[in-house]
């Protein structure tokens, strides 16, 4: 699984906070019971001294520490048994004074033998999904809820099929793309009029790809270009660090979904920013999905030939067809 550094940092912080809370609770329990039952403190001190002495002795003599610990196991087990008796006598479980862990597998470190623990992976997926949900409204937008019957099944001579048949092929490609997404996946260009499902299928792809552990950023063209403009004209400002981080994610995430290209005010600056996004991501081998209502001629009028060439040559084009299905009811 590949990780987004910003999200991973938050996950590590959450794991560290869990560890601190568990340590504080364990200490509270010891303090409480040692005051009420002094023999429990004595037992812990004796166990600590016993194990420390065994290890130090093994290190001095060159003896295998494992054998030395095994030799002292009987005495240690007797002390633990006595501790259990005392805890039960005072109404507690035998393991009440054991170390506390949210994840006993990694002991709240997030890693096992240098590899991410399953608990870290699970937290990462939840945090990535939460961040994605803050970028777009994913409620009701999933492959399972996509309604092909909202597209006409009347044969279209220009398409040489019905819009429903054409969109079934688009839907299946998007679904397969999401579930098989990886470094070899192509970038996609969604083209078609308003209300044909481009945003819906973009959101569906984003949810699946994010849930599989890939870093996904979804944003509108207007917001993306605003961030690039802020970076250029507000260097050193109050939000410059936040803006720089956002730009870094736009350029480096494993899947960038740039929605509604063409709704921004097109200037030489936005064209330059778009070229930087497309070219940087193509060179870095990371994938992009761009959705637009613009046709080829309009794209050529708005943007440079270099941009159109990279979109035409480096992206798989998917044409969204039919009539605006949102006029009657939401997709």
C-alpha positions as CSV (number, residue, x, y, z in Angstrom):
1,X,0.0,0.0,0.0
2,X,1.2,3.5,-0.9
3,X,0.7,6.2,1.7
4,X,0.0,9.9,1.5
5,X,2.5,11.6,3.9
6,X,0.0,14.1,5.2
7,X,-2.7,11.5,6.0
8,X,-0.1,9.0,7.4
9,X,1.2,11.7,9.7
10,X,-2.2,12.2,11.2
11,X,-2.6,8.4,11.6
12,X,0.7,8.1,13.4
13,X,-0.3,10.9,15.7
14,X,-3.6,9.2,16.5
15,X,-1.7,6.0,17.3
16,X,0.7,7.9,19.5
17,X,-2.1,9.5,21.3
18,X,-3.7,6.1,21.9
19,X,-0.5,4.8,23.3
20,X,-0.1,7.8,25.7
21,X,-3.7,7.3,26.9
22,X,-3.1,3.6,27.5
23,X,0.1,4.2,29.4
24,X,-1.6,6.9,31.5
25,X,-4.5,4.5,32.3
26,X,-2.1,1.7,33.2
27,X,-0.2,4.0,35.5
28,X,-3.4,5.2,37.1
29,X,-4.4,1.6,37.9
30,X,-1.0,0.8,39.4
31,X,-1.0,3.9,41.5
32,X,-4.5,3.1,42.8
33,X,-3.9,-0.5,43.6
34,X,-0.4,-0.2,45.0
35,X,-1.7,2.3,47.5
36,X,-4.6,0.0,48.4
37,X,-2.7,-3.3,48.3
38,X,1.0,-2.6,49.1
39,X,1.9,-6.3,48.4
40,X,1.1,-5.8,44.7
41,X,3.8,-3.1,44.6
42,X,6.3,-5.4,46.3
43,X,5.5,-8.2,43.8
44,X,6.1,-5.8,40.8
45,X,9.4,-4.6,42.3
46,X,10.5,-8.3,42.9
47,X,9.6,-9.3,39.3
48,X,11.5,-6.3,37.9
49,X,14.6,-7.0,39.9
50,X,14.5,-10.7,39.1
51,X,14.3,-10.1,35.3
52,X,16.9,-7.3,35.4
53,X,19.3,-9.4,37.4
54,X,18.9,-12.4,35.1
55,X,19.6,-10.3,32.0
56,X,22.6,-8.5,33.5
57,X,24.0,-11.8,34.7
58,X,23.6,-13.4,31.2
59,X,25.3,-10.4,29.6
60,X,28.2,-10.5,32.0
61,X,28.8,-14.2,31.6
62,X,28.0,-14.5,27.9
63,X,25.2,-16.9,28.7
64,X,22.2,-16.9,26.4
65,X,19.6,-14.5,27.9
66,X,16.7,-16.8,26.8
67,X,18.1,-19.7,28.9
68,X,18.7,-17.4,31.8
69,X,15.1,-16.1,31.7
70,X,13.8,-19.7,31.4
71,X,15.7,-20.6,34.6
72,X,14.0,-17.9,36.5
73,X,10.6,-18.6,35.1
74,X,9.4,-20.7,38.0
75,X,10.0,-17.9,40.5
76,X,8.4,-15.4,38.2
77,X,5.4,-17.5,37.7
78,X,4.9,-17.9,41.4
79,X,5.0,-14.1,41.8
80,X,2.5,-13.7,39.0
81,X,0.2,-16.3,40.5
82,X,0.3,-14.5,43.8
83,X,-0.5,-11.2,42.0
84,X,-3.5,-12.8,40.4
85,X,-4.8,-14.1,43.7
86,X,-4.5,-10.6,45.2
87,X,-6.3,-9.0,42.3
88,X,-9.2,-11.5,42.3
89,X,-9.5,-11.0,46.1
90,X,-10.0,-7.3,45.6
91,X,-12.5,-7.7,42.7
92,X,-10.3,-7.3,39.7
93,X,-9.3,-9.4,36.7
94,X,-5.9,-11.1,36.8
95,X,-4.6,-9.0,33.9
96,X,-5.8,-5.7,35.4
97,X,-2.2,-4.5,35.9
98,X,-0.9,-5.7,32.6
99,X,0.2,-3.2,30.0
100,X,-2.7,-1.8,27.9
101,X,-2.7,-1.7,24.1
102,X,-5.3,-0.6,21.6
103,X,-3.5,-3.0,19.2
104,X,-1.7,-5.8,21.0
105,X,0.0,-7.0,17.8
106,X,2.2,-3.9,17.3
107,X,1.8,-2.6,20.9
108,X,0.6,0.7,19.7
109,X,3.6,1.4,17.6
110,X,1.9,1.0,14.2
111,X,4.6,-1.3,12.9
112,X,5.7,-4.9,13.3
113,X,9.3,-5.7,12.3
114,X,9.5,-2.4,10.4
115,X,6.3,-3.2,8.4
116,X,3.0,-1.3,8.8
117,X,0.6,-3.1,11.1
118,X,-2.9,-4.0,10.0
119,X,-4.2,-1.5,12.5
120,X,-2.3,1.3,10.8
121,X,-3.6,0.3,7.4
122,X,-7.2,0.2,8.7
123,X,-6.8,3.7,10.3
124,X,-5.2,5.0,7.2
125,X,-8.1,3.9,5.0
126,X,-10.6,5.5,7.3
127,X,-8.7,8.8,7.5
128,X,-8.2,8.8,3.7
129,X,-12.0,8.2,3.2
130,X,-12.8,10.9,5.7
131,X,-10.6,13.4,3.9
132,X,-12.0,12.5,0.6
133,X,-15.5,13.0,1.9
134,X,-14.6,16.5,3.0
135,X,-13.7,17.3,-0.6
136,X,-16.9,16.1,-2.2
137,X,-20.3,14.8,-1.3
138,X,-19.9,11.0,-1.8
139,X,-23.3,10.2,-0.3
140,X,-25.2,8.1,-2.8
141,X,-22.4,8.2,-5.3
142,X,-21.1,4.7,-5.8
143,X,-20.9,2.2,-8.6
144,X,-23.7,0.2,-6.9
145,X,-26.1,3.2,-7.1
146,X,-25.3,4.2,-10.6
147,X,-28.6,4.0,-12.7
148,X,-28.0,3.1,-16.3
149,X,-31.8,3.1,-16.9
150,X,-31.7,6.9,-16.7
151,X,-30.0,6.9,-20.1
152,X,-32.1,6.5,-23.2
153,X,-32.3,3.1,-24.8
154,X,-33.3,4.5,-28.2
155,X,-30.8,3.8,-31.0
156,X,-28.7,6.8,-31.9
157,X,-27.4,6.7,-35.5
158,X,-24.5,9.0,-34.7
159,X,-23.4,6.7,-31.8
160,X,-24.4,3.6,-33.7
161,X,-25.9,2.4,-30.5
162,X,-28.2,3.7,-27.8
163,X,-26.8,6.2,-25.1
164,X,-27.5,3.5,-22.5
165,X,-25.3,1.0,-24.3
166,X,-22.6,3.6,-24.7
167,X,-22.7,4.5,-21.1
168,X,-22.8,0.9,-20.0
169,X,-19.3,0.6,-21.6
170,X,-18.1,3.8,-19.8
171,X,-19.5,2.6,-16.5
172,X,-17.9,-0.8,-16.7
173,X,-14.5,0.7,-17.7
174,X,-14.7,3.1,-14.8
175,X,-15.6,0.3,-12.3
176,X,-12.8,-1.9,-13.6
177,X,-10.4,1.0,-13.5
178,X,-11.1,1.7,-9.8
179,X,-10.8,-1.9,-8.6
180,X,-7.6,-2.6,-10.6
181,X,-6.0,0.8,-10.2
182,X,-2.2,0.8,-10.0
183,X,0.9,2.3,-11.3
184,X,0.2,1.0,-14.8
185,X,-3.3,2.5,-15.0
186,X,-3.8,5.2,-17.7
187,X,-5.0,8.7,-17.0
188,X,-8.6,9.4,-18.1
189,X,-10.3,12.3,-19.8
190,X,-14.0,12.5,-19.2
191,X,-15.8,14.5,-21.9
192,X,-19.4,15.3,-22.3
193,X,-22.2,17.7,-21.6
194,X,-23.6,18.7,-18.2
195,X,-25.5,16.1,-16.1
196,X,-24.2,13.0,-17.8
197,X,-22.5,11.4,-14.8
198,X,-18.9,12.6,-15.0
199,X,-18.8,13.8,-11.4
200,X,-20.8,10.8,-10.2
201,X,-18.4,8.3,-11.7
202,X,-15.4,10.4,-10.7
203,X,-16.6,10.2,-7.1
204,X,-17.2,6.5,-7.3
205,X,-13.7,5.9,-8.6
206,X,-12.3,8.1,-5.9
207,X,-14.0,6.2,-3.1
208,X,-12.8,2.8,-4.3
209,X,-9.3,3.8,-5.1
210,X,-8.9,5.6,-1.7
211,X,-10.4,2.6,0.2
212,X,-7.6,0.5,-1.4
213,X,-5.0,2.7,0.2
214,X,-3.9,4.9,-2.6
215,X,-3.6,8.7,-2.1
216,X,-6.5,10.4,-3.9
217,X,-7.1,14.1,-4.2
218,X,-10.4,15.4,-5.7
219,X,-11.0,19.0,-6.4
220,X,-12.6,21.4,-9.0
221,X,-10.5,23.2,-11.6
222,X,-11.5,26.5,-10.1
223,X,-10.2,25.5,-6.6
224,X,-7.0,24.0,-8.0
225,X,-6.1,27.1,-10.1
226,X,-6.9,29.4,-7.2
227,X,-4.4,27.5,-5.1
228,X,-1.7,27.9,-7.8
229,X,-2.5,31.6,-8.0
230,X,-2.2,32.0,-4.2
231,X,1.1,30.2,-4.2
232,X,2.4,32.7,-6.8
233,X,1.1,35.9,-5.4
234,X,0.9,35.2,-1.6
235,X,4.4,33.8,-0.9
236,X,5.2,34.2,2.8
237,X,1.6,35.0,3.6
238,X,-0.4,33.5,6.5
239,X,-1.6,30.5,4.4
240,X,1.4,30.0,2.2
241,X,2.5,26.9,4.0
242,X,-1.0,25.4,3.7
243,X,-1.1,26.3,0.0
244,X,2.3,24.9,-0.7
245,X,1.2,21.6,0.9
246,X,-1.9,21.6,-1.2
247,X,0.1,22.1,-4.4
248,X,2.5,19.4,-3.4
249,X,-0.5,17.0,-3.1
250,X,-2.0,18.0,-6.4
251,X,1.3,17.2,-8.1
252,X,2.3,14.1,-6.2
253,X,-0.8,12.2,-5.1
254,X,-1.3,8.8,-6.8
255,X,-4.6,9.8,-8.3
256,X,-5.7,13.5,-8.9
257,X,-9.3,14.0,-10.0
258,X,-9.6,17.5,-11.6
259,X,-13.4,18.2,-12.0
260,X,-15.1,20.7,-14.3
261,X,-12.1,21.8,-16.4
262,X,-13.3,24.8,-18.4
263,X,-15.4,26.4,-15.7
264,X,-12.4,28.5,-14.5
265,X,-11.6,31.9,-16.1
266,X,-9.0,30.9,-18.7
267,X,-5.9,33.1,-18.6
268,X,-2.3,32.5,-19.6
269,X,-1.7,31.8,-15.9
270,X,-4.3,29.1,-15.6
271,X,-3.1,27.5,-18.9
272,X,0.4,27.5,-17.5
273,X,-0.8,25.9,-14.2
274,X,-2.7,23.3,-16.1
275,X,0.3,22.4,-18.2
276,X,2.4,22.1,-15.1
277,X,-0.1,19.7,-13.5
278,X,-0.4,17.5,-16.6
279,X,3.2,17.5,-17.5
280,X,4.5,17.0,-14.0
281,X,2.2,14.1,-13.3
282,X,2.9,12.4,-16.6
283,X,6.6,12.6,-16.0
284,X,6.2,11.3,-12.4
285,X,4.1,8.4,-13.6
286,X,1.0,9.2,-11.5
287,X,-2.5,9.1,-12.8
288,X,-5.0,11.9,-13.4
289,X,-8.7,12.0,-14.2
290,X,-9.9,15.2,-15.8
291,X,-13.6,15.9,-16.5
292,X,-14.7,18.6,-18.8
293,X,-17.7,19.8,-20.8
294,X,-15.5,21.3,-23.5
295,X,-15.2,19.8,-26.9
296,X,-12.0,19.4,-28.9
297,X,-12.3,22.8,-30.7
298,X,-13.1,24.7,-27.5
299,X,-10.2,23.0,-25.8
300,X,-7.9,24.1,-28.6
301,X,-9.2,27.7,-28.3
302,X,-8.8,27.9,-24.5
303,X,-5.5,26.1,-24.0
304,X,-2.2,25.7,-25.7
305,X,-1.5,23.1,-28.3
306,X,1.0,21.5,-25.9
307,X,-1.8,20.9,-23.4
308,X,-4.2,19.5,-25.9
309,X,-1.5,17.3,-27.3
310,X,-0.7,15.8,-23.9
311,X,-4.4,15.3,-23.2
312,X,-5.1,13.6,-26.5
313,X,-1.9,11.5,-26.5
314,X,-1.4,10.7,-22.8
315,X,-5.0,10.2,-21.6
316,X,-7.7,7.6,-22.4
317,X,-10.7,9.5,-23.5
318,X,-14.2,8.5,-22.3
319,X,-17.2,10.2,-24.0
320,X,-20.3,10.7,-21.8
321,X,-23.4,10.8,-24.0
322,X,-27.1,11.3,-23.7
323,X,-29.4,14.0,-22.3
324,X,-29.0,15.8,-19.0
325,X,-30.4,13.1,-16.6
326,X,-30.5,15.5,-13.7
327,X,-33.3,17.5,-15.1
328,X,-35.8,14.9,-14.0
329,X,-34.2,13.6,-10.8
330,X,-30.7,13.2,-9.4
331,X,-28.5,10.4,-10.8
